[in-house]
Amino acid sequence: MFLSNLLFEYVFSNEGFFGYSKTKDFYEFSFAHFAPIILLCVALYLTFRYREKIASWKGEETLRFILAAIIILNEGAYYWRIMYVGNADNGEQLLTKLPLEVCEWSAYLVAFMMMKKSKHIYDINFYICLTLGVIPLFTPAVISTTGPTYWRYYQFWIEHLIPIYAVLYMTFVHGFRPNYRKVYKPFALLCGMSVLAIIANLNIPDANFMYMAAGTTGDSIANILPQNMWVRLPLYAGILIVLFTLVSLPQIIKEIKAKKAVLNEKVSENA
């Protein structure tokens, strides 16, 4: 009987540091909202300024592995916490928390990129982290009931800030540069994830993976779109194309200028 209770009658709880508030506990555009973003900006500035020293530092590889380890442990901590608080007032519906979200996948890809110093994974992470990964920083609706007095607050910011930092770290320190001709990589990955998310949303009650079925609690951009998965899907695709194009513009403009410079040089030589 004791073993049965232990395995099948787990008691979920919202209390304590790993729990959540029954009412709104995090407020957008407050100090608790901007402080992590400011910290990210300071870290990026210092990394850019001392990029050459970091690149030649003998502990640079260890630093990358530490960042990767933090990401992996942080993602694991998300699910350990879910097993503590459950996913509803009655502690049920844990199936709606399967690892089928963009931020989760990108976090693991970033960890792999940092450990292997992979340019191929960088091509994927650059586009995802600097587009879809930035949006939650401005609308962190999922932590509306978990402010700075709860673990989920810190887990959220670690999950979203370190991947962005890691991508720009590889850009500044190791000279990685995105190639807009490889944009099909992140697009293909997101399409594959969308298929899995659609299957899960159709078969798991109340599932809303990748915010395809509906919006979310709190203020979020996802709440603006129609509450229909088949309407949201093409809209998401259109938004994705726009975001990827905007991120690619600096590369495209730079390439056009380089081609014009070469053309002008040839014209000058023939004149």
FIDOKOL-821571 format. One line per 8 residues: number of its first residue (from 1); their letters; for each residue x negated, y negated, z negated of N, C-alpha, C. Coordinates in Angstrom, 2 decimals, decimal comma. Each point is the difference from the previous one (the first is absolute). Layout:
% FIDOKOL-821571
NUM = A = X Y Z X Y Z X Y Z; ...
This chain:
% FIDOKOL-821571
1 = MFLSNLLF = -0,83 1,20 0,00 0,83 -1,20 0,00 -0,87 -1,27 0,00; -1,06 0,03 -0,80 -0,88 -1,17 -0,05 -0,64 -0,26 1,35; -0,46 1,09 0,66 -0,63 -0,14 1,31 1,00 -0,51 1,02; 1,24 0,49 -0,10 1,05 -0,45 0,93 0,26 -1,49 -0,16; 0,09 -0,43 -1,26 0,22 -1,43 -0,25 -1,16 -0,83 0,51; -1,21 0,49 -0,18 -1,19 -0,74 0,40 -0,07 -0,16 1,50; 0,37 1,05 0,74 -0,16 -0,01 1,45 1,18 -0,62 0,73; 1,21 0,21 -0,53 1,17 -0,36 0,78 0,86 -1,09 -0,63
9 = EYVFSNEG = -0,29 -0,39 -1,23 0,80 -1,02 -0,65 -0,88 -1,14 -0,49; -0,86 -0,46 0,90 -0,90 -1,09 -0,34 0,81 -1,26 -0,31; -0,33 -0,67 -1,08 0,71 -1,22 -0,40 -0,72 -1,23 0,55; 0,64 -0,73 0,91 -0,60 -1,20 0,58 0,23 -1,19 -0,94; -0,85 -1,02 0,14 0,10 -1,16 -0,90 -0,43 -1,26 0,72; 0,68 -1,10 -0,31 -0,39 -1,29 0,56 -0,79 -0,83 -1,01; -0,21 0,54 -1,19 -0,61 -0,79 -1,07 -1,52 0,04 0,07; -0,62 -1,02 -0,57 -1,45 -0,03 -0,10 -0,69 -0,63 1,20
17 = FFGYSKTK = -1,31 -0,03 -0,05 -0,83 -0,65 1,02 0,21 0,62 1,38; 0,28 1,30 0,06 0,19 0,68 1,28 1,45 0,04 0,45; 0,88 -0,66 -0,73 1,41 -0,03 0,34 0,37 -1,19 0,85; 1,19 -0,55 -0,26 0,48 -1,16 0,76 1,07 -0,70 -0,81; 0,30 -1,21 0,38 1,01 -0,78 -0,69 1,38 0,29 0,59; 1,01 -0,08 -0,81 1,37 0,19 0,48 0,51 -1,23 0,74; -0,70 -1,12 -0,16 0,38 -1,24 0,67 -1,20 -0,52 0,80; 0,20 -1,08 0,74 -1,08 -0,57 0,81 -1,16 -0,43 -0,89
25 = DFYEFSFA = -1,20 0,42 0,36 -1,16 -0,27 -0,85 -1,14 -0,68 0,76; 0,06 0,05 1,34 -1,01 -0,65 0,83 0,68 -1,08 0,84; -0,62 -1,18 0,04 0,60 -1,13 0,72 -0,93 -0,46 1,13; 0,57 -0,04 1,20 -0,76 -0,42 1,16 -0,49 -1,44 -0,15; -1,18 -0,26 0,55 -0,62 -1,34 0,02 -0,31 -0,51 -1,40; -0,21 0,92 -0,92 -0,44 -0,35 -1,35 -1,51 0,22 -0,09; -0,58 -0,29 -1,16 -1,43 0,25 -0,19 -0,33 1,48 0,17; 0,89 0,86 -0,51 -0,21 1,45 0,13 0,02 0,43 1,46
33 = HFAPIILL = 0,64 -0,78 0,86 0,05 0,31 1,42 -1,27 -0,48 0,71; -0,42 -1,22 -0,31 -1,11 -0,60 0,74 -1,38 0,41 -0,53; -0,09 0,35 -1,28 -1,30 0,33 -0,59 -0,73 1,12 0,75; 0,65 1,13 0,31 -0,70 1,06 0,74 -0,44 -0,44 1,39; 0,82 -0,81 0,67 -0,34 -0,47 1,34 -1,21 -0,94 -0,05; -0,03 -0,85 -1,01 -1,15 -0,90 -0,19 -1,26 0,82 -0,26; 0,14 1,04 -0,82 -1,13 0,88 -0,28 -0,53 0,65 1,27; 0,90 0,42 0,87 -0,40 0,58 1,29 -0,76 -1,02 0,83
41 = CVALYLTF = 0,49 -1,23 0,06 -0,65 -1,04 0,80 -1,41 -0,30 -0,53; -0,16 -0,04 -1,32 -1,31 -0,24 -0,60 -0,96 1,14 0,34; 0,49 1,23 -0,10 -0,83 1,17 0,31 -0,43 0,00 1,46; 0,91 -0,39 0,89 -0,33 -0,05 1,43 -1,02 -1,10 0,28; 0,16 -1,14 -0,65 -0,94 -1,11 0,19 -1,40 0,41 -0,43; -0,11 0,61 -1,18 -1,31 0,40 -0,52 -0,62 1,09 0,87; 0,84 0,91 0,49 -0,50 1,06 0,87 -0,53 -0,57 1,31; 0,73 -0,96 0,55 -0,45 -0,62 1,25 -1,29 -0,79 -0,21
49 = RYREKIAS = -0,06 -0,73 -1,09 -1,17 -0,84 -0,26 -1,26 0,83 -0,22; 0,14 1,12 -0,69 -1,17 0,82 -0,33 -0,02 1,31 0,80; 0,60 -0,02 1,18 0,14 1,21 0,81 -1,34 0,63 0,37; -1,01 -0,83 0,28 -1,30 0,56 0,38 -0,69 0,66 -1,19; 0,11 -0,60 -1,17 -0,58 0,58 -1,20 0,70 1,30 -0,37; 1,33 0,03 0,16 0,76 1,21 -0,31 -0,39 1,12 0,97; -0,15 -0,35 1,28 -0,34 1,00 1,01 -1,35 0,66 -0,27; -0,94 -0,76 -0,52 -1,35 0,53 -0,27 -0,15 0,54 -1,42
57 = WKGEETLR = 1,04 -0,12 -0,81 -0,06 0,45 -1,39 -0,02 1,52 -0,06; -0,86 0,56 -0,80 -0,14 1,45 -0,07 1,23 0,69 -0,60; 0,81 -0,76 -0,72 1,20 0,57 -0,59 1,26 -0,21 0,84; -0,19 -0,44 1,25 1,14 -0,32 0,85 0,87 1,23 0,26; -0,61 1,12 0,31 0,78 1,22 0,26 0,78 0,43 -1,25; -0,64 -0,11 -1,15 0,68 0,34 -1,26 1,22 -0,89 -0,22; -0,14 -1,29 0,35 1,12 -0,93 -0,14 1,17 0,44 0,86; -0,27 0,43 1,22 1,07 0,45 0,89 0,69 1,24 -0,56
65 = FILAAIII = -0,77 0,90 -0,57 0,59 1,22 -0,56 0,83 -0,33 -1,25; -0,44 -0,98 -0,76 0,77 -0,40 -1,19 1,34 -0,59 0,42; -0,01 -0,85 1,02 1,25 -0,58 0,50 0,93 1,09 0,52; -0,57 0,98 0,71 0,80 1,12 0,51 0,60 0,81 -1,15; -0,79 0,23 -1,03 0,49 0,77 -1,15 1,12 -0,74 -0,73; -0,14 -1,32 -0,12 1,05 -0,80 -0,65 1,30 0,11 0,77; -0,09 -0,07 1,33 1,19 0,11 0,84 0,68 1,35 -0,18; -0,77 1,08 0,05 0,57 1,35 -0,12 0,62 0,21 -1,37
73 = LNEGAYYW = -0,70 -0,38 -1,05 0,53 0,15 -1,35 1,25 -0,85 -0,21; 0,00 -1,18 0,58 1,15 -0,89 -0,13 1,23 0,58 0,68; -0,19 0,62 1,17 1,12 0,62 0,69 0,51 1,20 -0,79; -0,91 0,77 -0,59 0,42 1,11 -0,83 0,76 -0,47 -1,22; -0,44 -1,13 -0,56 0,66 -0,56 -1,19 1,43 -0,40 0,31; 0,27 -0,39 1,23 1,37 -0,36 0,37 0,95 1,17 -0,22; -0,42 1,19 0,44 0,85 1,19 -0,13 0,02 0,53 -1,43; -1,10 -0,14 -0,72 0,01 0,39 -1,41 1,01 -0,85 -0,77
81 = RIMYVGNA = 0,06 -1,28 0,34 0,95 -0,89 -0,67 1,44 0,37 0,37; 0,24 0,32 1,28 1,34 0,39 0,43 0,49 1,22 -0,78; -0,92 0,92 -0,30 0,38 1,16 -0,79 0,34 -0,38 -1,44; -0,38 -1,17 -0,41 0,30 -0,50 -1,35 1,33 -0,75 -0,04; 0,19 -0,89 0,98 1,20 -0,85 -0,04 1,14 0,53 0,83; -0,26 0,97 0,91 1,05 0,45 0,90 0,24 -1,02 1,10; 1,12 0,13 0,70 0,29 -0,92 1,09 1,46 -0,46 -0,03; 0,62 0,13 -1,15 1,36 -0,47 -0,18 0,29 0,00 -1,49
89 = DNGEQLLT = 1,13 -0,55 -0,39 0,34 -0,05 -1,42 0,08 1,39 -0,61; 0,35 0,99 0,82 0,10 1,37 -0,52 -1,27 0,81 0,29; -1,02 -0,64 0,56 -1,27 0,67 0,24 -0,01 0,94 1,18; 1,01 -0,08 0,87 0,08 0,91 1,13 -0,52 -0,68 1,27; 0,18 0,68 1,12 -0,30 -0,54 1,33 -1,50 -0,24 0,22; -0,85 0,84 -0,57 -1,44 -0,18 0,21 -0,40 0,27 1,45; 0,83 0,71 0,76 -0,30 0,27 1,40 -0,05 -1,29 0,82; 0,65 -1,06 -0,48 -0,03 -1,26 0,73 -1,32 -0,74 -0,17
97 = KLPLEVCE = -0,93 0,60 -0,74 -1,32 -0,61 -0,19 -1,12 0,83 0,63; 0,31 0,70 1,06 -1,03 0,73 0,74 -1,00 -0,98 0,61; -1,24 0,43 0,23 -1,03 -0,91 0,57 0,23 -0,27 1,48; 1,03 -0,76 0,30 0,33 -0,33 1,38 0,10 -1,49 0,23; -0,78 -0,76 -0,76 -0,01 -1,45 0,15 -1,31 -0,46 0,63; 0,07 -1,10 0,73 -1,17 -0,50 0,73 -1,15 -0,34 -0,95; 0,30 -0,68 -1,10 -1,06 -0,43 -0,92 -0,73 1,19 -0,61; 0,72 1,09 -0,24 -0,63 1,20 -0,56 -0,96 0,63 1,00
105 = WSAYLVAF = 0,46 0,17 1,21 -0,85 0,61 1,03 -1,21 -0,88 0,29; 0,22 -1,29 0,12 -1,11 -0,90 0,32 -1,02 -0,02 -1,13; 0,46 0,15 -1,25 -0,92 0,02 -1,14 -0,95 1,19 0,10; 0,54 1,18 0,30 -0,85 1,18 0,13 -0,94 -0,12 1,20; 0,51 -0,58 1,09 -0,87 -0,20 1,17 -1,13 -0,96 -0,31; 0,30 -1,03 -0,78 -1,04 -0,96 -0,40 -1,05 0,69 -0,86; 0,44 0,86 -0,92 -0,95 0,74 -0,84 -0,93 0,85 0,86; 0,56 0,67 1,00 -0,82 0,82 0,90 -0,95 -0,88 0,79
113 = MMMKKSKH = 0,49 -1,15 0,47 -0,83 -0,93 0,76 -1,20 -0,46 -0,81; 0,22 -0,31 -1,27 -1,07 -0,50 -0,85 -1,05 1,09 -0,27; 0,45 1,22 -0,21 -0,95 1,08 -0,29 -0,80 0,39 1,23; 0,66 0,08 1,14 -0,66 0,47 1,23 -0,54 -1,15 0,85; 0,34 -1,22 -0,37 -0,37 -1,18 0,81 0,45 0,21 1,45; 1,27 0,38 0,12 0,55 0,41 1,29 0,55 -1,18 0,80; -0,55 -0,19 1,18 0,48 -1,06 0,88 1,36 0,37 0,59; 0,22 1,29 0,25 1,28 0,43 0,57 1,15 -0,29 -0,97
121 = IYDINFYI = -0,19 0,30 -1,28 1,03 -0,28 -0,99 0,13 -1,51 -0,22; -1,10 -0,72 0,13 0,04 -1,46 -0,13 0,94 -0,60 1,04; -0,02 0,51 1,22 0,87 -0,52 1,06 1,47 0,11 -0,40; 0,33 1,06 -0,73 1,38 0,18 -0,45 0,30 -0,92 -1,18; -0,90 0,03 -0,98 0,22 -0,76 -1,23 0,05 -1,51 0,24; -0,81 -0,49 0,92 -0,05 -1,44 0,25 1,38 -0,52 0,35; 0,67 0,67 0,91 1,31 -0,48 0,44 1,08 0,21 -1,05; 0,01 1,16 -0,63 1,05 0,28 -0,98 -0,16 -0,86 -1,26
129 = CLTLGVIP = -1,23 -0,06 -0,53 -0,22 -0,72 -1,26 0,17 -1,50 0,15; -0,37 -0,55 1,15 0,08 -1,45 0,18 1,32 -0,47 0,60; 0,94 0,91 0,15 1,35 -0,38 0,44 1,02 0,51 -1,01; 0,33 1,29 0,08 0,98 0,58 -0,91 -0,50 0,00 -1,44; -1,31 0,05 -0,19 -0,55 -0,01 -1,35 0,04 -1,36 -0,67; 0,12 -1,05 0,80 0,03 -1,37 -0,55 1,41 -0,39 -0,42; 1,00 0,49 0,70 1,40 -0,39 -0,28 0,40 0,23 -1,45; -0,32 1,16 -0,61 0,41 0,21 -1,40 -0,64 -0,98 -0,99
137 = LFTPAVIS = -1,10 -0,64 0,39 -0,62 -0,97 -0,90 0,90 -1,21 -0,20; 0,78 -0,32 1,01 0,89 -1,17 -0,09 1,39 0,38 -0,50; 0,38 1,25 0,20 1,32 0,46 -0,47 -0,16 1,31 -0,77; -0,61 -0,04 -1,19 -0,20 1,24 -0,79 1,26 0,44 -0,73; 1,04 0,27 0,78 1,31 0,29 -0,59 0,01 1,27 -0,83; -0,84 0,96 0,33 0,05 1,31 -0,66 -0,45 -0,07 -1,46; -0,62 -1,10 -0,42 -0,41 -0,11 -1,40 0,86 -1,03 -0,74; 1,22 -0,17 0,45 0,88 -1,01 -0,61 0,28 0,29 -1,48
145 = TTGPTYWR = -0,08 1,28 -0,41 0,26 0,34 -1,40 -1,28 0,37 -0,76; -1,15 -0,27 0,61 -1,27 0,34 -0,67 -0,99 -1,15 0,15; -0,01 -0,88 -0,97 -0,94 -1,12 -0,02 -1,34 0,42 -0,59; -0,82 -0,96 -0,41 -1,36 0,27 -0,50 -0,08 0,86 -1,26; 1,11 0,22 -0,66 -0,03 0,84 -1,20 0,22 1,48 0,33; 0,07 0,32 1,31 0,22 1,39 0,42 -1,10 0,45 0,96; -0,31 1,30 -0,05 -1,04 0,57 0,85 0,32 -0,15 1,48; 1,27 0,14 0,37 0,40 -0,04 1,40 -0,43 -1,32 0,66
153 = YYQFWIEH = 0,01 -1,08 -0,75 -0,44 -1,30 0,52 -1,43 0,09 0,52; -0,88 0,57 -0,80 -1,41 0,10 0,37 -0,21 1,04 1,09; 0,74 1,07 -0,05 -0,11 1,05 1,03 0,40 -0,56 1,36; 1,06 -0,81 0,02 0,46 -0,60 1,25 -1,08 -0,88 0,62; -0,59 -0,87 -0,81 -0,98 -0,93 0,55 -1,29 0,70 0,40; -0,42 1,02 -0,74 -1,17 0,77 0,40 0,26 0,68 1,34; 1,19 0,57 0,15 0,36 0,72 1,22 0,00 -0,91 1,22; 0,38 -1,26 -0,18 0,14 -0,90 1,15 -1,20 -0,92 0,22
161 = LIPIYAVL = -0,72 -0,35 -1,05 -1,10 -0,95 0,14 -1,31 0,68 0,42; -0,32 1,14 -0,61 -1,28 0,65 0,31 -0,08 0,44 1,46; 1,05 0,56 0,62 -0,10 0,32 1,43 -0,30 -1,22 0,87; 0,64 -1,13 -0,29 -0,28 -1,21 0,77 -1,45 -0,42 -0,21; -0,43 0,02 -1,27 -1,39 -0,36 -0,30 -0,96 0,96 0,70; 0,30 1,29 -0,02 -0,90 1,00 0,58 -0,17 -0,20 1,51; 1,10 -0,30 0,69 -0,08 -0,23 1,45 -0,88 -1,21 0,30; 0,19 -1,08 -0,73 -0,79 -1,20 0,24 -1,44 0,17 -0,52
169 = YMTFVHGF = -0,18 0,85 -1,01 -1,35 0,34 -0,47 -0,79 0,65 1,14; 0,62 0,96 0,68 -0,68 0,67 1,12 -0,25 -0,98 1,14; 0,88 -0,99 0,13 -0,17 -1,01 1,05 -1,18 -0,93 -0,33; -0,05 -0,48 -1,23 -1,04 -0,94 -0,41 -1,36 0,68 -0,19; -0,02 1,08 -0,75 -1,26 0,62 -0,42 -0,60 0,89 1,07; 0,83 0,79 0,67 -0,52 0,96 0,97 0,22 -0,42 1,45; 0,58 -1,16 0,19 0,14 -0,52 1,36 1,01 0,73 0,86; 0,92 0,74 -0,62 1,04 0,67 0,77 0,90 -1,06 0,63
177 = RPNYRKVY = 0,41 0,26 1,23 0,91 -0,90 0,69 1,13 0,81 0,63; 1,22 -0,49 -0,10 1,12 0,73 0,61 -0,03 -0,10 1,51; 0,60 0,94 0,65 0,10 -0,01 1,45 1,48 0,08 0,35; 0,53 -1,10 0,55 1,43 -0,02 0,26 0,43 1,05 1,01; -0,95 0,54 0,75 0,34 1,09 0,93 0,26 1,31 -0,74; -0,37 0,05 -1,27 0,24 1,20 -0,83 1,26 -0,17 -0,86; 0,83 -0,99 0,31 1,17 -0,25 -0,81 1,00 1,15 0,08; -0,18 0,85 1,01 0,90 1,15 0,11 -0,17 0,96 -1,18
185 = KPFALLCG = -1,17 -0,02 -0,66 -0,25 0,90 -1,13 0,94 -0,26 -1,16; 0,03 -1,23 -0,56 0,94 -0,25 -1,10 1,45 0,12 0,45; 0,28 -0,38 1,25 1,37 0,08 0,48 0,46 1,45 0,07; -0,88 0,89 0,47 0,33 1,43 0,08 0,20 0,59 -1,40; -0,87 -0,41 -0,94 0,14 0,49 -1,38 1,34 -0,42 -0,59; 0,37 -1,26 0,19 1,26 -0,50 -0,55 1,21 0,67 0,67; -0,13 0,30 1,27 1,08 0,72 0,69 0,17 1,39 -0,59; -1,12 0,69 -0,24 0,05 1,32 -0,60 0,61 -0,04 -1,40
193 = MSVLAIIA = -0,40 -1,01 -0,78 0,56 -0,17 -1,34 1,51 -0,29 0,07; 0,40 -0,76 1,00 1,41 -0,35 0,14 0,85 1,24 0,25; -0,53 0,91 0,80 0,73 1,25 0,28 0,22 0,77 -1,30; -1,06 0,14 -0,80 0,11 0,71 -1,28 0,97 -0,72 -0,94; -0,08 -1,35 -0,01 0,87 -0,78 -0,87 1,47 0,15 0,41; 0,25 0,01 1,30 1,38 0,16 0,49 0,56 1,35 -0,41; -0,80 1,07 0,18 0,44 1,35 -0,39 0,31 0,05 -1,49; -0,88 -0,60 -0,81 0,21 -0,01 -1,45 1,22 -0,82 -0,37
201 = NLNIPDAN = 0,18 -1,15 0,62 1,15 -0,86 -0,31 1,33 0,67 0,34; -0,01 0,82 1,04 1,23 0,66 0,41 0,34 1,22 -0,85; -1,00 0,55 -0,65 0,21 1,26 -0,73 -0,06 -0,11 -1,51; -0,51 -1,13 -0,52 -0,10 -0,18 -1,44 0,98 -1,10 -0,43; 0,93 0,31 -0,86 0,97 -1,02 -0,44 -0,68 -1,22 -0,61; 0,44 -1,18 0,42 -0,48 -1,28 -0,52 -1,46 -0,29 0,36; -0,58 0,75 0,91 -1,39 -0,26 0,42 -0,04 -1,24 0,88; -1,08 -0,75 -0,13 -0,17 -1,23 0,79 -1,48 -0,21 0,30
209 = FMYMAAGT = -0,61 1,02 0,58 -1,42 -0,08 0,29 -0,27 -1,03 1,10; -1,08 -0,76 -0,20 -0,41 -1,07 0,91 1,10 -1,06 0,16; 0,91 -0,06 -0,96 1,11 -0,97 0,01 0,79 0,04 1,30; 0,16 1,21 0,53 0,73 0,13 1,27 1,50 0,08 -0,21; 0,41 0,65 -1,09 1,43 0,21 -0,22 0,70 -1,24 -0,55; -0,74 -0,78 -0,79 0,60 -1,19 -0,63 -1,11 -0,89 -0,51; 0,38 -1,06 -0,72 -0,97 -0,90 -0,59 -0,51 0,56 -1,32; -0,44 -0,86 -0,87 -0,51 0,43 -1,30 0,48 -0,97 -1,08
217 = TGDSIANI = -0,24 0,35 -1,24 0,39 -0,89 -1,09 -0,88 -1,25 0,01; 0,52 -1,10 -0,50 -0,77 -1,23 -0,02 -0,01 -0,69 1,35; -0,77 -1,08 0,09 -0,09 -0,77 1,24 -1,05 0,63 0,92; 0,42 0,38 1,18 -0,91 0,64 0,95 0,42 -0,33 1,42; -0,98 -0,05 0,89 0,29 -0,23 1,42 0,88 1,12 0,55; -0,19 1,22 -0,54 0,79 1,15 0,46 1,49 -0,19 -0,23; 0,38 -0,86 -0,94 1,42 -0,22 -0,31 0,70 -0,88 1,03; -0,79 -0,67 0,84 0,59 -0,90 1,00 0,57 0,80 1,17
225 = LPQNMWVR = -0,60 1,15 0,29 0,38 0,79 1,17 1,31 0,75 -0,24; 0,68 0,39 1,09 1,26 0,75 -0,13 -0,20 1,30 -0,78; 1,00 0,39 -0,76 -0,07 1,19 -0,84 0,38 1,25 0,80; -0,71 0,23 1,09 0,26 1,16 0,85 -1,35 0,48 0,55; -0,32 1,26 -0,25 -1,32 0,50 0,35 -0,28 -0,08 1,49; 1,00 0,27 0,83 -0,23 0,04 1,45 -0,11 -1,40 0,59; 0,52 -0,99 -0,71 -0,17 -1,39 0,41 -1,33 -0,54 -0,52; -0,34 0,38 -1,24 -1,24 -0,48 -0,61 -1,23 0,52 0,73
233 = LPLYAGIL = 0,07 1,22 0,52 -1,16 0,63 0,63 -0,55 -0,82 1,17; 0,79 -0,39 1,01 -0,55 -0,82 1,08 -0,43 -1,38 -0,46; 0,70 -0,53 -1,03 -0,41 -1,31 -0,53 -1,38 0,09 -0,66; -0,23 1,08 -0,75 -1,31 0,22 -0,60 -1,07 0,12 1,08; 0,33 0,71 1,08 -0,97 0,17 1,09 -0,35 -1,36 0,62; 1,02 -0,84 0,18 -0,24 -1,33 0,56 -0,85 -0,86 -0,92; 0,31 0,04 -1,30 -0,78 -0,76 -0,98 -1,46 0,48 0,00; -0,17 1,32 0,09 -1,34 0,58 0,00 -0,81 -0,48 1,20
241 = IVLFTLVS = 0,63 -0,03 1,17 -0,69 -0,45 1,21 -0,42 -1,46 -0,15; 0,87 -0,82 -0,55 -0,32 -1,43 -0,21 -1,17 -0,15 -0,97; 0,04 0,73 -1,12 -1,06 -0,10 -1,00 -1,34 0,47 0,56; 0,00 1,12 0,71 -1,24 0,52 0,57 -0,55 -0,96 1,06; 0,89 -0,65 0,74 -0,43 -0,97 1,01 -0,66 -1,21 -0,66; 0,61 -0,48 -1,08 -0,56 -1,16 -0,72 -1,39 0,32 -0,56; -0,16 1,20 -0,56 -1,31 0,39 -0,54 -1,02 0,15 1,13; 0,45 0,39 1,17 -0,91 0,21 1,13 -0,38 -1,28 0,71
249 = LPQIIKEI = 0,76 -1,08 -0,19 -0,23 -1,25 0,74 -1,44 -0,52 -0,11; -0,60 -0,06 -1,20 -1,39 -0,49 -0,07 -0,95 0,81 0,87; 0,19 1,33 0,04 -0,87 0,84 0,82 0,24 -0,28 1,48; 1,28 -0,12 0,38 0,34 -0,23 1,41 -0,52 -1,35 0,45; 0,19 -1,04 -0,81 -0,47 -1,34 0,34 -1,52 -0,02 0,13; -0,68 0,66 -0,93 -1,46 0,06 0,05 -0,49 0,68 1,27; 0,68 1,07 0,40 -0,39 0,71 1,22 0,25 -0,85 1,24; 1,12 -0,71 0,02 0,32 -0,87 1,15 -1,05 -1,11 0,12
257 = KAKKAVLN = -0,38 -0,61 -1,13 -1,02 -1,05 0,02 -1,34 0,54 0,49; -0,34 1,21 -0,44 -1,28 0,60 0,44 0,01 0,24 1,50; 1,12 0,47 0,54 0,10 0,25 1,43 -0,08 -1,31 0,79; 0,65 -1,06 -0,54 -0,06 -1,30 0,67 -1,42 -0,56 0,00; -0,70 0,21 -1,12 -1,38 -0,49 -0,08 -0,88 0,70 1,02; 0,18 1,31 0,14 -0,79 0,75 1,00 0,36 -0,46 1,41; 1,28 -0,22 0,24 0,45 -0,45 1,33 -0,55 -1,38 0,32; 0,04 -0,91 -0,97 -0,54 -1,34 0,22 -1,50 0,03 0,25
265 = EKVSENA = -0,68 0,91 -0,68 -1,44 0,12 0,19 -0,32 0,48 1,40; 0,80 0,95 0,51 -0,22 0,51 1,37 0,28 -1,09 1,02; 1,07 -0,79 -0,27 0,36 -1,08 0,92 -1,14 -1,04 0,02; -0,59 -0,29 -1,13 -1,10 -0,96 -0,07 -1,22 0,50 0,73; -0,27 1,30 -0,07 -1,14 0,57 0,69 0,17 -0,04 1,50; 1,27 0,17 0,48 0,26 0,02 1,44 0,14 -1,41 0,58; 0,15 -1,00 -0,87 0,20 -1,37 0,48 -1,31 -0,57 0,57
